[in-house]
Amino acid sequence: MPTTYLIIAHLLTDFTLQSNRLVAWKTKQFRGVIVHVCIFTAIALIILFPYLIYWQTWTVIGAISVFHLIVDQTKINIALRYDKYAFPFIADQALHFLSLIVGGYYLSNLPLNLPNKFFFTDVYTNKALISVVLTLIFVGYIIKILFFQKDRSLKMNTSKIISFTIVYIFYVGVALF
């Protein structure tokens, strides 16, 4: 379960909640990357609330956040230097994915700490509900790009669209299993 929730936090942060302004800020100033990573950290803390009583959760989220910062800044430097997008994006996402898997695995042996075991456990661990959440995140991201960020959608060439689609489907597939 922790791996799935880390993936959901990552999908929300790197795709759905990342505006054009934040993308532009990240490419111009390191502070933009810091804000982006702080958003990931906050979402991960909220989503992993049943695990927050364990120091391991704080350590894992902190480590993933620092790693996210380093990877994103490196991707930005490479993409700007070589004017390439698809390979740095896929490499960036592969490294993020690796950190989420390792972090989730580390947390997977921790017991859930939910106030009302019956209701919250059933909701928090419900695979059908998680599938719906992942679908809504995906649809929300596509709608955002196509309808609300027209300038971004116009800049999306075939390699970008294929890269986004493959990475997103991969994340969703892993999150569901």
C-alpha positions in Angstrom: 0.0 0.0 0.0 2.7 2.6 0.8 4.2 2.2 -2.7 0.8 2.8 -4.3 0.2 6.0 -2.2 3.7 7.3 -3.0 3.0 6.8 -6.7 -0.3 8.7 -6.3 1.5 11.5 -4.6 4.1 11.6 -7.4 1.5 11.5 -10.1 -0.4 14.4 -8.6 2.8 16.4 -8.1 4.6 15.7 -11.4 1.6 15.7 -13.6 -1.8 17.0 -12.4 -0.8 19.8 -10.1 2.2 21.1 -12.0 1.2 24.3 -13.7 2.8 26.0 -16.7 4.0 28.7 -14.3 5.7 26.2 -12.0 7.4 24.4 -15.0 8.7 27.8 -16.2 9.8 28.7 -12.7 11.6 25.4 -12.3 13.6 25.9 -15.5 14.6 29.5 -14.6 15.2 29.3 -10.8 16.2 26.6 -8.4 13.5 28.0 -6.0 10.9 26.7 -8.4 12.3 23.1 -8.0 12.3 23.6 -4.3 8.6 24.6 -4.3 7.7 21.7 -6.6 9.4 19.2 -4.2 7.7 20.8 -1.2 4.4 20.2 -2.9 5.3 16.5 -3.3 6.4 16.3 0.3 3.1 17.9 1.6 1.0 15.6 -0.6 3.0 12.5 0.4 2.6 13.4 4.1 -1.2 13.9 3.7 -1.7 10.6 1.7 0.5 8.6 4.0 -1.2 9.9 7.2 -1.7 6.4 8.7 2.0 5.9 8.7 3.1 9.2 10.1 3.5 7.9 13.7 6.6 6.0 12.5 9.9 7.7 12.1 10.6 5.6 9.1 7.8 7.3 7.2 9.4 10.7 7.8 12.8 9.4 6.8 11.5 7.8 3.6 9.5 10.9 2.5 12.5 13.1 3.3 14.9 10.9 1.4 12.6 10.7 -1.6 12.1 14.5 -1.5 15.8 15.2 -1.5 16.3 12.7 -4.3 13.4 14.2 -6.2 15.1 17.6 -5.9 18.4 16.4 -7.2 16.9 14.4 -10.1 14.6 17.2 -11.2 17.4 19.8 -11.2 19.7 17.5 -13.1 17.0 16.8 -15.7 16.4 20.5 -16.1 20.2 21.2 -16.6 20.5 18.4 -19.2 17.3 19.3 -21.0 18.3 23.0 -21.2 21.9 22.2 -22.2 21.1 19.8 -25.0 17.6 21.0 -26.0 16.3 17.4 -25.6 13.2 16.4 -23.8 12.1 12.8 -24.2 15.2 11.0 -22.8 15.8 13.3 -19.8 12.1 13.0 -19.0 12.1 9.2 -19.1 15.3 9.0 -17.2 13.9 11.5 -14.6 10.7 9.4 -14.2 12.7 6.1 -14.0 14.8 7.5 -11.1 11.7 8.8 -9.4 10.0 5.5 -9.9 13.0 3.7 -8.4 12.9 5.9 -5.3 9.2 5.4 -4.9 9.5 1.6 -5.1 12.4 1.5 -2.6 10.7 3.9 -0.2 7.4 2.0 -0.5 9.1 -1.3 0.1 10.8 0.0 3.2 7.4 1.2 4.5 5.5 -1.9 3.5 6.1 -3.8 6.7 4.7 -1.0 8.9 1.2 -1.6 10.2 -1.6 0.8 9.3 -2.5 3.1 12.1 -6.1 4.2 11.4 -8.5 5.5 14.0 -11.5 3.3 13.1 -10.1 0.1 11.7 -13.2 -1.1 10.0 -14.2 2.0 8.0 -10.9 3.7 7.3 -9.0 0.4 6.6 -11.7 -0.6 4.1 -11.6 2.8 2.4 -7.8 3.3 2.5 -7.0 -0.2 1.2 -9.8 -0.5 -1.3 -8.3 -1.4 -4.7 -11.4 -0.4 -6.7 -11.4 3.1 -5.0 -7.6 3.4 -5.7 -8.3 2.5 -9.4 -11.0 5.3 -9.5 -8.6 7.8 -7.9 -5.8 6.9 -10.4 -8.2 7.2 -13.3 -9.4 10.6 -12.1 -5.8 11.8 -11.8 -5.1 10.6 -15.3 -8.3 12.2 -16.8 -7.6 15.4 -14.8 -4.1 15.6 -16.2 -5.3 15.1 -19.8 -8.1 17.6 -19.4 -5.7 20.1 -17.9 -3.2 19.8 -20.8 -5.8 19.8 -23.6 -8.2 22.4 -22.4 -6.5 24.7 -19.8 -2.9 24.8 -21.0 -3.2 25.2 -24.7 0.2 26.7 -25.1 1.7 23.6 -23.4 -0.4 21.3 -25.6 0.7 23.0 -28.7 4.4 22.5 -27.7 3.8 18.8 -27.1 5.3 16.9 -30.0 4.8 13.2 -30.7 7.8 12.1 -28.6 6.6 14.1 -25.6 3.1 12.7 -25.9 4.4 9.1 -26.2 6.8 9.6 -23.3 4.1 11.0 -21.0 1.6 8.3 -22.0 4.0 5.4 -21.5 5.3 6.7 -18.2 1.8 7.4 -16.9 0.4 4.0 -17.9 3.4 2.3 -16.3 2.9 4.2 -13.0 -0.8 3.4 -12.9 -0.1 -0.3 -13.7 2.4 -0.6 -10.9 0.2 1.3 -8.4 -2.6 -1.1 -9.0 -0.6 -4.2 -8.3 
